[in-house]
């Protein structure tokens, strides 16, 4: 199993950053690999909320299921993303700082089947991808383009 960790400071209030990150329907706006993301459960984002998404990979799209496993607005969000070839357990924490919000991520990567030996490579690539994704979200939020989140998360 591989581990990916990092952090970023976003010049926006903690509630706004949390709500935007928690609603996976926003991810196609800041992650160019995310082809689509739809919320398939009703109600606000919280434990048990499920999203169905598709990510672009190697010239095709791969389906994924994203389930919120913990939601303590505006401080903590945990999800499990399941794909045929991998599983990702992600925890995001959000802390107010003078410059806005410090968002930290911790991710466990588990490749399945014959892909397991590629875990070190997937972890190395994942570190670069996660930094790029969250930097893009930071730009989106700080420019004001990300402030209209589809739904508010609650815990």
mmCIF file of the C-alpha atoms, coordinates in Angstrom:
data_MODEL
# 
_entry.id   MODEL 
# 
loop_
_atom_site.group_PDB 
_atom_site.id 
_atom_site.type_symbol 
_atom_site.label_atom_id 
_atom_site.label_alt_id 
_atom_site.label_comp_id 
_atom_site.label_asym_id 
_atom_site.label_entity_id 
_atom_site.label_seq_id 
_atom_site.pdbx_PDB_ins_code 
_atom_site.Cartn_x 
_atom_site.Cartn_y 
_atom_site.Cartn_z 
_atom_site.occupancy 
_atom_site.B_iso_or_equiv 
_atom_site.pdbx_formal_charge 
_atom_site.auth_seq_id 
_atom_site.auth_comp_id 
_atom_site.auth_asym_id 
_atom_site.auth_atom_id 
_atom_site.pdbx_PDB_model_num 
ATOM 1   C CA . UNK A 1 1   ? 0.000   0.000  0.000   1.00 0.00 ? 1   UNK A CA 1 
ATOM 2   C CA . UNK A 1 2   ? 1.288   3.438  -0.895  1.00 0.00 ? 2   UNK A CA 1 
ATOM 3   C CA . UNK A 1 3   ? 0.804   6.692  1.003   1.00 0.00 ? 3   UNK A CA 1 
ATOM 4   C CA . UNK A 1 4   ? 0.443   10.180 -0.434  1.00 0.00 ? 4   UNK A CA 1 
ATOM 5   C CA . UNK A 1 5   ? 0.471   13.264 1.782   1.00 0.00 ? 5   UNK A CA 1 
ATOM 6   C CA . UNK A 1 6   ? 0.598   16.979 1.219   1.00 0.00 ? 6   UNK A CA 1 
ATOM 7   C CA . UNK A 1 7   ? -0.854  20.346 2.093   1.00 0.00 ? 7   UNK A CA 1 
ATOM 8   C CA . UNK A 1 8   ? -1.787  23.647 0.537   1.00 0.00 ? 8   UNK A CA 1 
ATOM 9   C CA . UNK A 1 9   ? -2.937  27.037 1.827   1.00 0.00 ? 9   UNK A CA 1 
ATOM 10  C CA . UNK A 1 10  ? -5.956  28.497 0.047   1.00 0.00 ? 10  UNK A CA 1 
ATOM 11  C CA . UNK A 1 11  ? -6.825  32.172 0.505   1.00 0.00 ? 11  UNK A CA 1 
ATOM 12  C CA . UNK A 1 12  ? -10.505 31.497 1.190   1.00 0.00 ? 12  UNK A CA 1 
ATOM 13  C CA . UNK A 1 13  ? -12.543 30.867 4.374   1.00 0.00 ? 13  UNK A CA 1 
ATOM 14  C CA . UNK A 1 14  ? -12.440 27.326 5.768   1.00 0.00 ? 14  UNK A CA 1 
ATOM 15  C CA . UNK A 1 15  ? -16.213 26.737 5.295   1.00 0.00 ? 15  UNK A CA 1 
ATOM 16  C CA . UNK A 1 16  ? -15.996 27.646 1.618   1.00 0.00 ? 16  UNK A CA 1 
ATOM 17  C CA . UNK A 1 17  ? -12.965 25.434 0.951   1.00 0.00 ? 17  UNK A CA 1 
ATOM 18  C CA . UNK A 1 18  ? -14.517 22.518 2.819   1.00 0.00 ? 18  UNK A CA 1 
ATOM 19  C CA . UNK A 1 19  ? -17.878 22.746 1.041   1.00 0.00 ? 19  UNK A CA 1 
ATOM 20  C CA . UNK A 1 20  ? -16.274 23.001 -2.378  1.00 0.00 ? 20  UNK A CA 1 
ATOM 21  C CA . UNK A 1 21  ? -13.924 20.057 -1.819  1.00 0.00 ? 21  UNK A CA 1 
ATOM 22  C CA . UNK A 1 22  ? -16.624 17.903 -0.175  1.00 0.00 ? 22  UNK A CA 1 
ATOM 23  C CA . UNK A 1 23  ? -18.979 18.102 -3.144  1.00 0.00 ? 23  UNK A CA 1 
ATOM 24  C CA . UNK A 1 24  ? -17.356 15.825 -5.727  1.00 0.00 ? 24  UNK A CA 1 
ATOM 25  C CA . UNK A 1 25  ? -19.575 17.332 -8.457  1.00 0.00 ? 25  UNK A CA 1 
ATOM 26  C CA . UNK A 1 26  ? -17.114 20.257 -8.421  1.00 0.00 ? 26  UNK A CA 1 
ATOM 27  C CA . UNK A 1 27  ? -14.051 18.149 -9.221  1.00 0.00 ? 27  UNK A CA 1 
ATOM 28  C CA . UNK A 1 28  ? -14.389 18.218 -13.039 1.00 0.00 ? 28  UNK A CA 1 
ATOM 29  C CA . UNK A 1 29  ? -13.977 22.019 -12.768 1.00 0.00 ? 29  UNK A CA 1 
ATOM 30  C CA . UNK A 1 30  ? -10.465 21.745 -11.328 1.00 0.00 ? 30  UNK A CA 1 
ATOM 31  C CA . UNK A 1 31  ? -9.280  18.228 -12.211 1.00 0.00 ? 31  UNK A CA 1 
ATOM 32  C CA . UNK A 1 32  ? -8.787  17.809 -15.988 1.00 0.00 ? 32  UNK A CA 1 
ATOM 33  C CA . UNK A 1 33  ? -8.685  14.003 -15.619 1.00 0.00 ? 33  UNK A CA 1 
ATOM 34  C CA . UNK A 1 34  ? -12.187 13.894 -14.077 1.00 0.00 ? 34  UNK A CA 1 
ATOM 35  C CA . UNK A 1 35  ? -14.623 13.466 -16.966 1.00 0.00 ? 35  UNK A CA 1 
ATOM 36  C CA . UNK A 1 36  ? -17.763 13.686 -14.813 1.00 0.00 ? 36  UNK A CA 1 
ATOM 37  C CA . UNK A 1 37  ? -19.037 13.265 -11.266 1.00 0.00 ? 37  UNK A CA 1 
ATOM 38  C CA . UNK A 1 38  ? -22.661 12.785 -10.225 1.00 0.00 ? 38  UNK A CA 1 
ATOM 39  C CA . UNK A 1 39  ? -24.163 12.588 -6.747  1.00 0.00 ? 39  UNK A CA 1 
ATOM 40  C CA . UNK A 1 40  ? -26.338 9.481  -6.559  1.00 0.00 ? 40  UNK A CA 1 
ATOM 41  C CA . UNK A 1 41  ? -27.620 9.765  -2.987  1.00 0.00 ? 41  UNK A CA 1 
ATOM 42  C CA . UNK A 1 42  ? -30.009 12.428 -1.728  1.00 0.00 ? 42  UNK A CA 1 
ATOM 43  C CA . UNK A 1 43  ? -29.437 14.999 0.978   1.00 0.00 ? 43  UNK A CA 1 
ATOM 44  C CA . UNK A 1 44  ? -26.378 16.988 1.955   1.00 0.00 ? 44  UNK A CA 1 
ATOM 45  C CA . UNK A 1 45  ? -22.866 15.574 1.700   1.00 0.00 ? 45  UNK A CA 1 
ATOM 46  C CA . UNK A 1 46  ? -22.101 13.477 4.758   1.00 0.00 ? 46  UNK A CA 1 
ATOM 47  C CA . UNK A 1 47  ? -21.240 9.916  5.781   1.00 0.00 ? 47  UNK A CA 1 
ATOM 48  C CA . UNK A 1 48  ? -22.829 7.530  3.286   1.00 0.00 ? 48  UNK A CA 1 
ATOM 49  C CA . UNK A 1 49  ? -23.034 10.041 0.430   1.00 0.00 ? 49  UNK A CA 1 
ATOM 50  C CA . UNK A 1 50  ? -22.088 8.349  -2.845  1.00 0.00 ? 50  UNK A CA 1 
ATOM 51  C CA . UNK A 1 51  ? -20.850 9.848  -6.101  1.00 0.00 ? 51  UNK A CA 1 
ATOM 52  C CA . UNK A 1 52  ? -20.371 8.019  -9.401  1.00 0.00 ? 52  UNK A CA 1 
ATOM 53  C CA . UNK A 1 53  ? -17.594 9.464  -11.497 1.00 0.00 ? 53  UNK A CA 1 
ATOM 54  C CA . UNK A 1 54  ? -15.445 8.763  -14.509 1.00 0.00 ? 54  UNK A CA 1 
ATOM 55  C CA . UNK A 1 55  ? -11.771 9.569  -14.766 1.00 0.00 ? 55  UNK A CA 1 
ATOM 56  C CA . UNK A 1 56  ? -9.763  9.817  -17.980 1.00 0.00 ? 56  UNK A CA 1 
ATOM 57  C CA . UNK A 1 57  ? -6.837  7.416  -18.090 1.00 0.00 ? 57  UNK A CA 1 
ATOM 58  C CA . UNK A 1 58  ? -4.729  6.214  -20.994 1.00 0.00 ? 58  UNK A CA 1 
ATOM 59  C CA . UNK A 1 59  ? -7.134  7.502  -23.641 1.00 0.00 ? 59  UNK A CA 1 
ATOM 60  C CA . UNK A 1 60  ? -10.307 6.065  -22.109 1.00 0.00 ? 60  UNK A CA 1 
ATOM 61  C CA . UNK A 1 61  ? -12.558 6.660  -19.130 1.00 0.00 ? 61  UNK A CA 1 
ATOM 62  C CA . UNK A 1 62  ? -12.674 4.469  -16.053 1.00 0.00 ? 62  UNK A CA 1 
ATOM 63  C CA . UNK A 1 63  ? -15.693 4.402  -13.716 1.00 0.00 ? 63  UNK A CA 1 
ATOM 64  C CA . UNK A 1 64  ? -15.255 5.043  -10.022 1.00 0.00 ? 64  UNK A CA 1 
ATOM 65  C CA . UNK A 1 65  ? -17.436 5.084  -6.926  1.00 0.00 ? 65  UNK A CA 1 
ATOM 66  C CA . UNK A 1 66  ? -16.664 7.687  -4.265  1.00 0.00 ? 66  UNK A CA 1 
ATOM 67  C CA . UNK A 1 67  ? -18.225 7.275  -0.828  1.00 0.00 ? 67  UNK A CA 1 
ATOM 68  C CA . UNK A 1 68  ? -17.968 9.733  2.026   1.00 0.00 ? 68  UNK A CA 1 
ATOM 69  C CA . UNK A 1 69  ? -17.013 7.802  5.169   1.00 0.00 ? 69  UNK A CA 1 
ATOM 70  C CA . UNK A 1 70  ? -16.591 10.705 7.608   1.00 0.00 ? 70  UNK A CA 1 
ATOM 71  C CA . UNK A 1 71  ? -17.665 14.334 7.457   1.00 0.00 ? 71  UNK A CA 1 
ATOM 72  C CA . UNK A 1 72  ? -17.039 16.812 10.270  1.00 0.00 ? 72  UNK A CA 1 
ATOM 73  C CA . UNK A 1 73  ? -17.741 20.159 8.657   1.00 0.00 ? 73  UNK A CA 1 
ATOM 74  C CA . UNK A 1 74  ? -15.607 22.211 8.290   1.00 0.00 ? 74  UNK A CA 1 
ATOM 75  C CA . UNK A 1 75  ? -12.617 20.309 9.689   1.00 0.00 ? 75  UNK A CA 1 
ATOM 76  C CA . UNK A 1 76  ? -12.467 16.780 8.251   1.00 0.00 ? 76  UNK A CA 1 
ATOM 77  C CA . UNK A 1 77  ? -13.624 14.842 5.202   1.00 0.00 ? 77  UNK A CA 1 
ATOM 78  C CA . UNK A 1 78  ? -12.832 11.176 4.508   1.00 0.00 ? 78  UNK A CA 1 
ATOM 79  C CA . UNK A 1 79  ? -13.711 9.208  1.371   1.00 0.00 ? 79  UNK A CA 1 
ATOM 80  C CA . UNK A 1 80  ? -13.107 5.830  -0.219  1.00 0.00 ? 80  UNK A CA 1 
ATOM 81  C CA . UNK A 1 81  ? -12.789 5.744  -3.998  1.00 0.00 ? 81  UNK A CA 1 
ATOM 82  C CA . UNK A 1 82  ? -13.205 2.322  -5.569  1.00 0.00 ? 82  UNK A CA 1 
ATOM 83  C CA . UNK A 1 83  ? -12.199 1.397  -9.087  1.00 0.00 ? 83  UNK A CA 1 
ATOM 84  C CA . UNK A 1 84  ? -11.752 -1.974 -10.747 1.00 0.00 ? 84  UNK A CA 1 
ATOM 85  C CA . UNK A 1 85  ? -7.968  -1.655 -10.544 1.00 0.00 ? 85  UNK A CA 1 
ATOM 86  C CA . UNK A 1 86  ? -7.461  0.327  -7.321  1.00 0.00 ? 86  UNK A CA 1 
ATOM 87  C CA . UNK A 1 87  ? -8.864  1.701  -4.087  1.00 0.00 ? 87  UNK A CA 1 
ATOM 88  C CA . UNK A 1 88  ? -8.003  5.083  -2.577  1.00 0.00 ? 88  UNK A CA 1 
ATOM 89  C CA . UNK A 1 89  ? -8.734  6.088  1.033   1.00 0.00 ? 89  UNK A CA 1 
ATOM 90  C CA . UNK A 1 90  ? -8.447  9.852  1.359   1.00 0.00 ? 90  UNK A CA 1 
ATOM 91  C CA . UNK A 1 91  ? -8.637  12.059 4.433   1.00 0.00 ? 91  UNK A CA 1 
ATOM 92  C CA . UNK A 1 92  ? -8.718  15.834 4.050   1.00 0.00 ? 92  UNK A CA 1 
ATOM 93  C CA . UNK A 1 93  ? -8.352  18.184 7.001   1.00 0.00 ? 93  UNK A CA 1 
ATOM 94  C CA . UNK A 1 94  ? -9.144  21.899 6.934   1.00 0.00 ? 94  UNK A CA 1 
ATOM 95  C CA . UNK A 1 95  ? -7.719  24.406 9.402   1.00 0.00 ? 95  UNK A CA 1 
ATOM 96  C CA . UNK A 1 96  ? -8.197  28.167 9.479   1.00 0.00 ? 96  UNK A CA 1 
ATOM 97  C CA . UNK A 1 97  ? -4.916  30.087 9.221   1.00 0.00 ? 97  UNK A CA 1 
ATOM 98  C CA . UNK A 1 98  ? -4.291  33.835 8.869   1.00 0.00 ? 98  UNK A CA 1 
ATOM 99  C CA . UNK A 1 99  ? -3.872  33.435 5.095   1.00 0.00 ? 99  UNK A CA 1 
ATOM 100 C CA . UNK A 1 100 ? -7.164  31.486 4.716   1.00 0.00 ? 100 UNK A CA 1 
ATOM 101 C CA . UNK A 1 101 ? -7.359  27.680 4.979   1.00 0.00 ? 101 UNK A CA 1 
ATOM 102 C CA . UNK A 1 102 ? -4.650  25.063 5.317   1.00 0.00 ? 102 UNK A CA 1 
ATOM 103 C CA . UNK A 1 103 ? -5.897  21.903 3.642   1.00 0.00 ? 103 UNK A CA 1 
ATOM 104 C CA . UNK A 1 104 ? -3.943  18.698 4.245   1.00 0.00 ? 104 UNK A CA 1 
ATOM 105 C CA . UNK A 1 105 ? -4.443  15.406 2.454   1.00 0.00 ? 105 UNK A CA 1 
ATOM 106 C CA . UNK A 1 106 ? -3.455  11.892 3.391   1.00 0.00 ? 106 UNK A CA 1 
ATOM 107 C CA . UNK A 1 107 ? -4.177  9.112  0.935   1.00 0.00 ? 107 UNK A CA 1 
ATOM 108 C CA . UNK A 1 108 ? -3.671  5.367  1.015   1.00 0.00 ? 108 UNK A CA 1 
ATOM 109 C CA . UNK A 1 109 ? -3.327  3.806  -2.430  1.00 0.00 ? 109 UNK A CA 1 
ATOM 110 C CA . UNK A 1 110 ? -4.067  0.103  -2.853  1.00 0.00 ? 110 UNK A CA 1 
ATOM 111 C CA . UNK A 1 111 ? -3.623  -1.347 -6.318  1.00 0.00 ? 111 UNK A CA 1 
ATOM 112 C CA . UNK A 1 112 ? -5.454  -4.587 -7.029  1.00 0.00 ? 112 UNK A CA 1 
ATOM 113 C CA . UNK A 1 113 ? -4.433  -7.862 -8.639  1.00 0.00 ? 113 UNK A CA 1 
ATOM 114 C CA . UNK A 1 114 ? -1.540  -7.834 -11.053 1.00 0.00 ? 114 UNK A CA 1 
ATOM 115 C CA . UNK A 1 115 ? -1.083  -4.082 -10.627 1.00 0.00 ? 115 UNK A CA 1 
ATOM 116 C CA . UNK A 1 116 ? 0.146   -4.401 -7.009  1.00 0.00 ? 116 UNK A CA 1 
ATOM 117 C CA . UNK A 1 117 ? 3.850   -4.450 -7.977  1.00 0.00 ? 117 UNK A CA 1 
ATOM 118 C CA . UNK A 1 118 ? 3.320   -0.993 -9.536  1.00 0.00 ? 118 UNK A CA 1 
ATOM 119 C CA . UNK A 1 119 ? 2.371   0.558  -6.180  1.00 0.00 ? 119 UNK A CA 1 
ATOM 120 C CA . UNK A 1 120 ? 5.649   2.546  -5.795  1.00 0.00 ? 120 UNK A CA 1 
ATOM 121 C CA . UNK A 1 121 ? 5.213   4.039  -9.293  1.00 0.00 ? 121 UNK A CA 1 
ATOM 122 C CA . UNK A 1 122 ? 1.518   4.786  -8.708  1.00 0.00 ? 122 UNK A CA 1 
ATOM 123 C CA . UNK A 1 123 ? 2.381   6.473  -5.402  1.00 0.00 ? 123 UNK A CA 1 
ATOM 124 C CA . UNK A 1 124 ? 5.080   8.612  -7.021  1.00 0.00 ? 124 UNK A CA 1 
ATOM 125 C CA . UNK A 1 125 ? 2.718   9.640  -9.851  1.00 0.00 ? 125 UNK A CA 1 
ATOM 126 C CA . UNK A 1 126 ? -0.099  10.169 -7.364  1.00 0.00 ? 126 UNK A CA 1 
ATOM 127 C CA . UNK A 1 127 ? 1.942   12.675 -5.353  1.00 0.00 ? 127 UNK A CA 1 
ATOM 128 C CA . UNK A 1 128 ? 2.461   14.792 -8.446  1.00 0.00 ? 128 UNK A CA 1 
ATOM 129 C CA . UNK A 1 129 ? -1.174  14.475 -9.537  1.00 0.00 ? 129 UNK A CA 1 
ATOM 130 C CA . UNK A 1 130 ? -2.609  15.329 -6.112  1.00 0.00 ? 130 UNK A CA 1 
ATOM 131 C CA . UNK A 1 131 ? -0.445  18.446 -5.833  1.00 0.00 ? 131 UNK A CA 1 
ATOM 132 C CA . UNK A 1 132 ? -1.577  19.549 -9.325  1.00 0.00 ? 132 UNK A CA 1 
ATOM 133 C CA . UNK A 1 133 ? -5.266  18.843 -8.574  1.00 0.00 ? 133 UNK A CA 1 
ATOM 134 C CA . UNK A 1 134 ? -5.314  20.767 -5.299  1.00 0.00 ? 134 UNK A CA 1 
ATOM 135 C CA . UNK A 1 135 ? -3.290  23.639 -6.787  1.00 0.00 ? 135 UNK A CA 1 
ATOM 136 C CA . UNK A 1 136 ? -5.901  23.861 -9.529  1.00 0.00 ? 136 UNK A CA 1 
ATOM 137 C CA . UNK A 1 137 ? -8.695  23.888 -6.923  1.00 0.00 ? 137 UNK A CA 1 
ATOM 138 C CA . UNK A 1 138 ? -6.833  26.660 -5.066  1.00 0.00 ? 138 UNK A CA 1 
ATOM 139 C CA . UNK A 1 139 ? -6.726  28.746 -8.270  1.00 0.00 ? 139 UNK A CA 1 
ATOM 140 C CA . UNK A 1 140 ? -10.421 28.050 -8.889  1.00 0.00 ? 140 UNK A CA 1 
ATOM 141 C CA . UNK A 1 141 ? -11.466 29.135 -5.397  1.00 0.00 ? 141 UNK A CA 1 
ATOM 142 C CA . UNK A 1 142 ? -9.152  32.138 -5.146  1.00 0.00 ? 142 UNK A CA 1 
ATOM 143 C CA . UNK A 1 143 ? -10.347 33.462 -8.510  1.00 0.00 ? 143 UNK A CA 1 
ATOM 144 C CA . UNK A 1 144 ? -13.963 33.278 -7.339  1.00 0.00 ? 144 UNK A CA 1 
ATOM 145 C CA . UNK A 1 145 ? -14.924 30.714 -10.006 1.00 0.00 ? 145 UNK A CA 1 
ATOM 146 C CA . UNK A 1 146 ? -15.314 27.992 -7.386  1.00 0.00 ? 146 UNK A CA 1 
ATOM 147 C CA . UNK A 1 147 ? -17.494 29.842 -4.915  1.00 0.00 ? 147 UNK A CA 1 
ATOM 148 C CA . UNK A 1 148 ? -20.771 28.574 -6.380  1.00 0.00 ? 148 UNK A CA 1 
ATOM 149 C CA . UNK A 1 149 ? -20.621 24.993 -5.106  1.00 0.00 ? 149 UNK A CA 1 
ATOM 150 C CA . UNK A 1 150 ? -23.632 22.854 -6.106  1.00 0.00 ? 150 UNK A CA 1 
ATOM 151 C CA . UNK A 1 151 ? -24.413 21.887 -2.520  1.00 0.00 ? 151 UNK A CA 1 
ATOM 152 C CA . UNK A 1 152 ? -23.350 22.543 1.038   1.00 0.00 ? 152 UNK A CA 1 
ATOM 153 C CA . UNK A 1 153 ? -21.790 19.719 2.996   1.00 0.00 ? 153 UNK A CA 1 
ATOM 154 C CA . UNK A 1 154 ? -22.944 19.022 6.493   1.00 0.00 ? 154 UNK A CA 1 
ATOM 155 C CA . UNK A 1 155 ? -21.710 16.660 9.123   1.00 0.00 ? 155 UNK A CA 1 
# 
